[in-house]
Structure formats: C-alpha cells, structure tokens
Amino acid sequence: MRGTALSRYGEVARVAARQQWIYRAELALRSVSMVLFMGVFIALWHTAYGVSGTQQMAGYTLPEIIWYLGMAETLALSTSRIFLDISEEVKSGQLAYTLIRPMPYPLFQVAHSLGTSIPRLLFNFVTAVIVVLLGTGQLVGSPAGLAAFAMLAVFGLVLDALIAVLIGLTAFWIEEVMPVYLIYQKLVFSLGGLFLPLEVFPAWLERIARMLPFQLIAYTPARAFVAFEAAFVGRALLGQGVAIAGMLILVAGVWRIARRRVVIQGG
C-alpha cells in the first residue's frame, strides 16, 4: 500500500516535470538571471579579494566562494512557487474539486512542486557550471562533494516545497499570499546563506542563522559542494530530516484547520 502511494506521488512529479520541460523558454529566462547575478557576484568578489590582498576570506578562496555562490544561486532559482497555484485555487473555489484526488492535497502539491523544481535544478546547475568556469577558470569540489550537493539539494527542495505549501494555505485567512512569500524569500537570501556563506557573518549572527531552517535550503548544499566533509553532510542531513518532519506536522495541522473553512461557491 505504501509503495502504491509513493508511486502515485512519483507519477505526479513525473508529469509535472514533463510539463515544466515543455516551457523551456522559462528555463532559458532563469538561465539569463543566473548569468546576470553571477556576473555581478564575480566582479564584486574579484574586487573584494583584490582590495583586501588576502588569499582567503572566512576559509574560502576566491574560486571557492564564487563556486559556492553559483551553487546557492542554482538552488534559489529552482525553488517552488506552488503557493501561487494554491492561493488561486482557494480564491476561485477550484480547491473544492481537487479534494477528490486519492491523495492528501498538501502532499500532492509537494510532489507537483518537486516535479517542476528538479528540471530547473538541472538546467540551472549546468548554467552555473558554465558561467563560473568562465569566471574563475578552474574547478573546485570533488565527486563526493557533487554527490552530497545533489542529495542535500533534493532534500532542500522538499523543505522549500513544504514551506511554499504552507504559505499557499495562508490564503484561507489572507487575501494575498505574496507578501508572506517575500518575507520568506528575504530570510533565505539573508539568513539562508544565499548572498554570503554563513562563515562570513559575525559570530552572533552565524549562530542564529545555523539554528534556523533557511540555511538548509541554500547554504548546506552549496557548502558541501565546495568543501566536502562527511561530518558536515551528516549534520546537514539530520537537520533537513528534522526540519522536513516538523514542516510535515505543521502543514498537516494547518490543513486540518483550513479544510473546515472550505466554501464551495457557485458559478
């Protein structure tokens, strides 16, 4: 029975991935964003290292920090926007018809989100590798780091999808969910290590950031890529597992409350 349920979610993800691939123009536009962002980052960090006259900052060489930013940006451009679909279904009343699916609505949306995110991840990763290679002229990392990145990236996207579903469910109480998403996005950008590795933060801010789940989405996969450490990857996987379990419980609780507010409107 459990295998059948997993196969259903896998099929949802597969169909969503095929649909995402049809819209290759969107993937290309995201790649343009990657080129622009990384062009700015490469110029800024070349200047920062040149002015400081140092070979390392917070344990990162110049090529390492650029590769780190490329991998973090890969994750940021691959994250879910499923909250927009959920919000629209809630506001239009279409949600009432989707409840007949033979699987819990939130988990269906998580599977659908992963199906759209994985092609983006692959496309963005290839783009980042090309751009960073052109910008630095050298490879960093290792096969173990690449494998760790892939594993942590997938779990990071699962966590992000659960948070996106939770944001979408707030549409039962507020008219527009985009402000909630923008707050979450800024937290990932700042405390999640997207623009700067956590090691660059002041010690007090680094401690706070490491206690929050946002760094599990961008920082941990990117850090594992540039500097593989088995102990770090183990702690990161444990952190992601705890965060995903906590989000599953939270989403399930919010969904139970939200279902009571479902109103089927005519028309």
N, C-alpha and C positions, 0 to 999 in steps of 0.2 A: 504493500500500500504506500509506504513511504517512497519507494523507488518510483512509483507511478506519479506521485505528487511532484517529486523532483523533476521527472521527465516533462511534466506539464510546464513547470517554470522554465525549464530549458528550452522548450518549444516556443514559449512566449519571447524569451530572449533572442532566440534564433530568428524569429520572424521580425522582431524589432531591428535586429542587426541588418537584415536584408533590406528593410525599408530605409534604414539610415544610409546604406550604401547607394541606394537609388539617388539620394540627394547629395551627390558628390560635390556639387557646387558649394554647398555649405561647408563641407570638409575643406575645400580649397580656400574658402574665405577664412576659416580658422587658421589655416596654414599661413596666410598673409599676416594675420595677427601675430602668430608666432615669430615670423621674420622681423616684423616691426619691433615687437617687445625685446627680442633677443639682440637686435641691432643696437637698441638703446642701452641695454644691460652691458653688452660687451664694451661699448665705448666708455660707459661710466666706470666700470671696474678696471679697465686698462688705465684710465686716468687716476683712479684711486690708488692702485698699486704703484703707478709711476711716481705720483706725488709723495707717497709715504716712503718710497725707497726700500720697501720690505719685500721679502720673497713669500711670506705667509701672513695671513690675517685670520685669527681665531682657528689656526690649524689648517686653513685652506690655502693652497697655492692659487695663482690666478687661473690656470686652466681648470682646476677642480671647482672653484666657485662658479665659473661660467657653465661648466657641465651640470653642476648642482642646479643652477637657475633654469637651465634648459629642461631638466627632468621635472622640476617643480612646475614649470610653466606647462609642460606636457599634461600633467595631472589637472591643472587649473582649467585648461581649455577642453578637458574631456568630461568635466563634471556634469551632473544631472540638471535638467530644467523641467523635470516631470511635475514640479509644483504648479507650473502654469496650466498643464492639462487638467490636473486635479481641481484647481481653482475654477477653471471654465466649466467642468462637469458639475461642480457644486452649484455654481451660479445659474447655469442653464437648466438644471434639473435632470440632465442626462445621467447623472450618477445613479438614479433610481433604476435605470435599465441595465447598468453594468453590474449591479449586485447579483444578477442571476448567474454570473460566471461561477464555475465549480471550484473556486479558489478564493481565499481571502483577498479583498480588494487591495489593501496596502501591499501585500506581498506580490500581487500581480503587477502593481505599479513599480515595485523594486526590480522585478525581473525585466519589465519593459525598459526601465531606465538603464539597467546594465547592458541590455541588448543594443541600445543606442550609444552608450558610452564606450564600449570596447572598440568598435571601429574608429571612433575618434581618437582613442588612446593610441592605437597602432599607427594611424595616419600622422598624428601629432608627434609621436616618437620618431618616426622616420624623418620628418621635417626638422625636428630639433637636432637630431644627429648631424644632418647635413649642414645646418646653419652653424652649429657650434664647431664642427670640424673646420669649416671655412674661417670661423672667427678665431680659433685657437691654433689650428694646425696640428693638433695632437689628440690622441685618445687617452682617456683616463678610465679607471674602474677595472673590472675583471669579469670573467664569466660568472663567478659566484655572485658578484655584485649585480650583474644584469638579471640573474635568476631571482635574486632577492627583491630587486626592483619590481619585476613582473608580478611576483606573489603579493608584495605589500601594496602595489598599485591597485590590484584587483580588490583586495580587502578594503583599501581606502575608498574605492568607488562604491563598494557595498555600503560602507558607513555614510558616505555622501548621499547615496540614493535614499537611505532611511531618513536622513535629516531633511532631504528635499520633500519626501512624502509627508513628513511631519509638518513642514512649512505649508504644503498644499492643504493639509487638513485644517489649518487655521482659517481657511476660507469659510468654514462653518460659523465662525464668530466675527470675522472682519471682512470687509468688502474687497480689499486689495491685499494680496499677499506679497507683492513685490517689495514693499519696504522691509518686511521681515527677512526676505532673501538677501536684500542689500546689506542688512546688518550682519547676517551670517557670512556673506561674501567678504566683507571687510575684516571680520575676525579671522577668516582663513588667510587673507592677504597679510595681515599684520602678525597675529599670534600663531598662525599656522606655518610660518616659515617660507612663504611664497617669495617675498621680495628679499629677505635676508635669512640665512641659516640661523637657527636659534643660538648657536655658539657666539654669534656677533652681538647678541643682546647684552645689556647689563645683567649682572648675575641675578638680581632680584626678579627682573622681568623674564629671564630664561627659566627660572624655577616655576613661575606662574604658567608660562606657555607650555611647559612639559607636563603640567598637571591637567591641561585642557585637551579635549579630543581633537581640536582642529589641526594640531601638528601631525596627527596620524594620517591625514589625507595627503598633504604635500611634502612636508619635511621628511618624514621617516623613509618613504620610498626613494626620494632624491638623495638623502644622506647615505642610505645603504648602497646606492649605485656608485657613488664616487669613492666611498671608503668602507668596503665590506668588513663587518665584524660580526661573527656568529652570535656573540652575546647581545649586541645591539639589535640584531634582527630578531632574536628570540624574545627580547623585551618588547620590541615593537609589535610582533605578532600577538603576544599576550595582551598588550594594551588595546590593539584593534579588536581582539576577541571580546574583551570585557566591554569595550565601547559599543560594539555591534549588539551584544546581548542586552545591554542597558537600553539601547535605542529601540530594539525589538519590543521590549517590555513597555517602554514609553509610548511607542506608536500603537501597540495593541490597546493600551489603556485609553489613549485619546480617541482611537477609532470606535471603541465601545461607546464612549460618550457621544461622539459625533453621529453615530448611526441613529441615535434617538432624535436627532434634530433633522433627519432627512424628511423633506417635504416634497411630495410629488405634485408638481404644478401642471395644470392642463395646458394644452396648446401643442 
